[in-house]
Structure formats: structure tokens, C-alpha cells
Amino acid sequence: MKHTYKTHGTCSTKIEFELDKDIVKNVVYTGGCSGNLQAIPRLVEGLTVSQVIEKCGGIKCGYKNTSCADQLATAVRIAYEQENEKNIT
């Protein structure tokens, strides 16, 4: 399922991605640093939600309390929880 997440506290403004069960695919950032935002999607492609959270969660960018990678970890966690909530009810 395709998801869109509006980022908070980063140069990027939006992250779009797909979840296939718990597999992260097709990550695309809007805005931000070109190099990082090309690298992150390549590095997380095919990882599970828990792997993305483990590898990207908690990373900070300079003086900020978050980063584009950390925002992706938050986005996939929220999307995964929402998808599974729908499947339960």
C-alpha cells in the first residue's frame, strides 16, 4: 500500500513509500539534500519496517532533533501500525 508522510523538522517536506506487508519499497523524498535522499531509499529498499526503524531511527542532523532518515523510521512505523490496525478491525 502506498503512503505519504509529511515530515517534521527536516529540509525534506514529504516522504512517499510503499509497504508490502512489512517490506519497505519505492521510497521517494521531496526536498532536502540530494545525495542523502538518493542514498537512503537505495539503502532501505527491501528492508523490513523493524530493520528501517533499527537502522534509521534516532539519527540526528546537525543541531536538529531528527533527520530525514529518522523521519523515514517514524513514517514506516506509523504506516505499518495503521495498516495492521485496519486489518484487525
N, C-alpha and C positions, 0 to 999 in steps of 0.2 A: 504494500500500500504506500502511496506517495504522501509525504509530509512536508510541511513548510513551517519553519520556526523563525520567529523574529528575534534576533539576537539582542543582548543587553550588555552594554559596557565594552563593546569592541568596535573596531573600524568597519568590520563587515556588518551588514544590516539584516541579512537573511541567509538561512541555510535551507536548501531543499534536498531531500534524500528519500530513498525507498527502504522499506523494511519488508523482507521476505521471511516471514516468521520472526526469527531473531537475528537475521543476517542483514547487515548494512550494505546498501548498494547505491550507486549513482549520486554521490554527494556533490552538490554544487553550491558554492558560496556566492553571494552578491556583495561586492565591495571588499575592501581590505587589501592586504599585501599580496600581490600576485603570486610570488614564489611560494609562500606558505600555503596559499589557498589552492594551489595546484598540487602541492605535495601531500597535504592532509588527505584529500579524497583518494589519492593513489594508495596511501599507506593503510587506510581503513577499509578499503573495498574488500568485501567478503568476510570481514571480521564479524563476530557476534556482538550484540549490544553490550554484553558484560565485558568483552575484550576492549571495545572502544572506551567504555567508562573507565576501565582499569588503566589504559594507556594514555588517555587524553584528559581525564578528569583531574581537576586541581591545578592544571598548568596555568601560570600567570604570565601576562605580557607586560613587561616593564613594571610600572607603578600600579597598573590595574589589578583588580582582584580576580580577573578572569582572562580568558584568551579565546581566540577562535576555536582552538582545539577543545578547550573546556566547555565552550558553548555547544559544540557538537555532542559532547558527552551528555550534557543536560538535555539536549534536544532528542537524542535517541532514547534516553531513559524515559522521558515524558511520553514520547510516541509509543514506545513499547508498552508502557503501563496503560495508556489509553486504548490501544488495540486489544490488550488482554482483558481489560475491563469490559469492553464491548462483547467479547467472546463469552464472558462469564454470565452477563445479564441477559 
